[in-house]
Amino acid sequence: MTKNDTIEIKIRKDSVNVLYREYYTDRKISRVPHKIYTLPLGNVKNSKLVSDIGPIGASLITMLNKIESLDFVYLTYNSVGLSKKRGRDWTAIEQLVFLDIQTAFGAAAYRTKNW
């Protein structure tokens, strides 16, 4: 991916669980089919994340860890599922999530679609 690319993010909102959303990308995020991280990460080292899930996934998890409104992250090859804390607003959280995904891929921009 070059710095001029735009990353496409498809958003899947769970109709039953309003605390959970999934974000699918048009590029590979993780080396493993699925991995769950409870936030905050605590003392997990970046080198451990890189060896477990790869550099893009590690970068994304590290950035998402800084969003205090999130409870856990479910990472797959091409998606990241997020659970937010009760009483928190998805609108504010999503802007950070979109920027974190864009940054993890080194993209110049992002484009979103509801799914």
N, C-alpha and C positions, 0 to 999 in steps of 0.2 A: 504494500500500500504506500502510495506517495502522499506527501503532505497536502496535495491538491484534491485528494479524493473526498467524497462524501460518504459517510457510513449510513446505511439505512437501518432504522430501528422500528420493528413492528411491536406494538403494544397489545398484549392480551390481558384484559381485565376480567377477573374472576367474578361471575355474576352472583355467586353464593358467598364467597369469602372476600369482603371488601378490603381486607387488610393485606391482600396478596395480589401482586401483578407480575407478569412475565414480559421480558423484553428480548425479542429475537433479533439477531443481526444477520447481515448477509455475508459475514465472515466468521471464521472459527475463533472462539474465545478461549476454550480450554482443550487440553490434551486428553482429558478423561471424560467419560460419558456423563458422570454426575458427581457432585461434591457439595456438601452442605457446610456452611460456616455460620456459627452463632456469633452475633456481634454484641459488644466489641470483641475483637480478636484476642486481646490480651497480649501475651508475649510471643506470639507466632512471628518468626523471623521471615523476612522477604525471601531469603534464599530457600527456605523450606517451601514457601508458596510456589516459587518458580520451579523447583524440582517436582512438586506435586501436580501442578496444573499448567505450567508454562508461563512465559513472560507477560503475555497479554492478560491472561486471567489473574495473575499475581498483581499486576498493576491495577486492574479494575477492583479487585477485592480490597487492596490497600486504600484506594480512594473511597470506595463505598463505606469502609470502616469508619470514616470521618463524619458520616451523616448520622447524627445522633438519633434520628427518628426511625432508624431501621433496627429490626430484631434479628433477622437472619437472611442469608443469601444462599440460593440454590443455583449452582452453576452447572451448565451442560456444555456440550460442544459449541452450540450456537445460540445459547440463551442464558439469561440471568433472571432468576425469579427472586423477588424481594417481598419481605413481609415487614410492614410498618407497625409502629406502636399505636395503640388506640388513641384517638383524639388528635392525631397528626394529619396534616393535609397533604394529599398526593400531589397537588399542583406545585407546591414549593419543593417537595422531594424530587419530583420528576425532572425539574429543570437541572438539578444537581446530577441526577442519574444520567441524563442525556449527555451532559458535558463530560462526565467521568467516562462514559463509553467512548465518546469522540476522542478524548485524550488518550485512553488506553490503546486505541488503534492508531494514534498519530494522524487522525483525519483532520481536514481543514474545516469540515462542517458535518452536520447530521441532518437527516430527514426522517420524520416520524409518520407512521401510519397506524391507525387503530385496526385491530384484527378481530 
